[in-house]
Amino acid sequence: SEINFVGSLTQLEELEIWGDKIGDDSLFNLEKLSKLMILNDSEISSHSLSWLTNLRFLFVAINGHFSDNDLSQLPPSLSTLSLSDCPLLSNTGILSLSRLSNLTSLELETIHVNDQGLGRLPGLKNLIITKNEFFIGNNASLGNMRLLETLITTECPNFEGGGLRYRSPLKMLA
């Protein structure tokens, strides 16, 4: 089903979308929205995401529609991004996050990116990677993350952490 009335809720600060399609213009007036959760194959237009100029937190899970193009449209205000089970995401989309200067926390679960995709995110302080056979943790990725304070890897069978040499203080759970 498509939801079109959301745009009239101009004071809305948090929004969860479960399995619905949000009309292209529905997010235009949501200037106060700071937290958005898109779940269960909900659709939202890429262009609509760029209108959310105060968005700080975005969580997208179990979504076969969310793509690299959607990542390239995220507003620069975003500081925390959590992505889980979005099969259309790739290194290309993750590389587009490098333009987000406020992005400090990134969580990727079942997102198949490698070190190259993560290598251009030097501002990250927190990185969580779960269920990824391609992430190694070499100097091409972790070596560039000079601000990294917390790294959590779970079910990453090829993780070596070679990019963590000479890093302190770093909290790491692997």
C-alpha positions as CSV (number, residue, x, y, z in Angstrom):
1,S,0.0,0.0,0.0
2,E,1.1,3.6,-0.6
3,I,1.1,6.2,2.2
4,N,0.8,9.8,1.1
5,F,-0.4,11.6,4.3
6,V,3.0,11.6,6.0
7,G,4.0,14.9,4.5
8,S,1.2,16.6,6.5
9,L,2.9,15.6,9.8
10,T,5.4,18.5,9.7
11,Q,6.5,18.2,13.4
12,L,7.4,14.5,13.0
13,E,10.8,13.7,14.4
14,E,10.9,9.9,14.1
15,L,9.3,7.6,11.5
16,E,9.2,3.9,11.1
17,I,8.0,2.5,7.8
18,W,7.0,-1.2,7.7
19,G,6.3,-2.8,4.3
20,D,4.7,0.3,2.8
21,K,5.5,2.6,-0.1
22,I,5.9,6.2,0.7
23,G,4.8,8.6,-2.0
24,D,7.6,10.6,-3.7
25,D,6.5,13.9,-2.3
26,S,5.5,12.7,1.2
27,L,8.8,13.5,2.9
28,F,9.2,17.0,1.4
29,N,7.8,18.9,4.5
30,L,9.4,16.7,7.2
31,E,12.2,19.2,8.1
32,K,12.3,18.0,11.7
33,L,12.6,14.3,11.0
34,S,15.9,13.1,12.6
35,K,15.3,9.4,12.8
36,L,14.0,7.1,10.0
37,M,13.6,3.3,10.0
38,I,12.7,1.6,6.7
39,L,11.8,-2.1,7.2
40,N,10.5,-5.1,5.4
41,D,10.8,-4.1,1.7
42,S,9.3,-0.6,2.2
43,E,9.9,1.6,-0.7
44,I,11.0,5.2,-0.5
45,S,12.2,7.3,-3.4
46,S,15.9,8.1,-3.5
47,H,15.1,11.8,-4.2
48,S,12.9,12.0,-1.1
49,L,15.8,11.0,1.1
50,S,17.8,14.1,0.1
51,W,15.0,16.3,1.4
52,L,15.5,15.1,5.0
53,T,18.0,17.8,5.9
54,N,18.0,17.1,9.7
55,L,18.1,13.3,9.4
56,R,20.8,12.0,11.9
57,F,19.9,8.3,12.1
58,L,18.8,5.9,9.4
59,F,18.1,2.2,9.8
60,V,17.2,0.1,6.8
61,A,16.6,-3.7,7.2
62,I,15.3,-6.6,5.1
63,N,14.9,-4.4,2.1
64,G,15.1,-5.6,-1.5
65,H,14.4,-2.1,-2.9
66,F,17.1,0.0,-1.1
67,S,20.0,0.4,-3.5
68,D,23.3,2.2,-4.1
69,N,21.4,5.1,-5.6
70,D,19.5,5.5,-2.4
71,L,22.8,5.7,-0.5
72,S,24.1,8.4,-2.8
73,Q,21.0,10.6,-2.0
74,L,21.4,10.6,1.8
75,P,21.6,14.0,3.4
76,P,24.9,15.3,4.7
77,S,23.4,15.6,8.2
78,L,23.4,11.8,8.7
79,S,25.7,10.7,11.6
80,T,24.5,7.0,12.1
81,L,23.7,4.5,9.4
82,S,22.6,1.0,10.0
83,L,22.0,-1.4,7.1
84,S,20.9,-5.0,7.3
85,D,20.0,-7.5,4.6
86,C,19.8,-5.1,1.7
87,P,20.9,-7.2,-1.3
88,L,21.1,-4.4,-3.8
89,L,23.9,-2.6,-1.9
90,S,27.5,-2.9,-3.1
91,N,30.9,-1.2,-2.8
92,T,29.7,1.6,-5.1
93,G,27.0,2.6,-2.7
94,I,29.3,2.4,0.3
95,L,31.9,4.5,-1.5
96,S,29.2,7.2,-2.0
97,L,29.0,7.6,1.8
98,S,32.4,9.4,1.7
99,R,30.6,12.7,1.0
100,L,28.8,12.4,4.4
101,S,31.2,14.4,6.6
102,N,29.0,13.9,9.7
103,L,28.9,10.1,9.4
104,T,30.6,8.6,12.5
105,S,28.8,5.3,13.0
106,L,28.2,2.6,10.4
107,E,26.7,-0.8,10.9
108,L,26.6,-3.4,8.1
109,E,24.9,-6.7,8.5
110,T,24.8,-9.1,5.5
111,I,26.0,-6.3,3.3
112,H,28.6,-7.7,0.9
113,V,31.2,-5.0,0.7
114,N,34.9,-5.4,0.9
115,D,37.8,-3.3,2.2
116,Q,37.8,-1.2,-1.0
117,G,34.2,-0.1,-0.3
118,L,35.0,1.0,3.3
119,G,38.4,2.6,2.5
120,R,37.1,6.1,1.9
121,L,35.3,6.6,5.2
122,P,38.0,8.1,7.4
123,G,35.6,9.9,9.8
124,L,34.1,6.7,11.2
125,K,34.4,6.3,15.0
126,N,32.3,3.2,15.2
127,L,32.1,0.3,12.7
128,I,30.1,-2.9,13.1
129,I,30.3,-5.5,10.4
130,T,28.3,-8.8,10.7
131,K,28.0,-11.7,8.3
132,N,30.5,-10.6,5.7
133,E,32.9,-13.0,4.0
134,F,34.6,-10.3,2.0
135,F,35.8,-8.0,4.8
136,I,39.5,-8.5,5.6
137,G,40.3,-5.4,7.6
138,N,43.5,-4.4,5.7
139,N,45.3,-1.1,5.4
140,A,43.1,-0.1,2.4
141,S,40.1,0.2,4.7
142,L,41.0,0.3,8.4
143,G,44.3,2.1,7.8
144,N,42.4,5.2,6.7
145,M,40.1,5.2,9.7
146,R,42.2,7.3,12.0
147,L,39.3,8.2,14.3
148,L,38.0,4.7,14.7
149,E,37.3,4.0,18.4
150,T,35.2,0.8,18.2
151,L,35.3,-2.0,15.7
152,I,33.0,-5.0,16.1
153,T,33.2,-7.9,13.6
154,T,30.9,-10.9,13.9
155,E,30.8,-13.8,11.5
156,C,33.5,-12.3,9.2
157,P,35.6,-15.5,8.5
158,N,38.3,-13.7,6.5
159,F,38.9,-10.8,8.9
160,E,42.6,-10.4,9.7
161,G,42.7,-6.9,11.1
162,G,46.0,-6.1,9.3
163,G,44.9,-2.5,9.0
164,L,44.8,-2.1,12.8
165,R,48.6,-2.0,13.4
166,Y,49.7,0.9,15.6
167,R,46.2,1.8,16.5
168,S,45.4,2.9,20.1
169,P,43.1,3.2,21.9
170,L,40.8,1.0,19.9
171,K,38.1,-1.1,21.4
172,M,37.7,-4.2,19.2
173,L,35.4,-7.2,19.5
174,A,36.0,-9.9,16.9
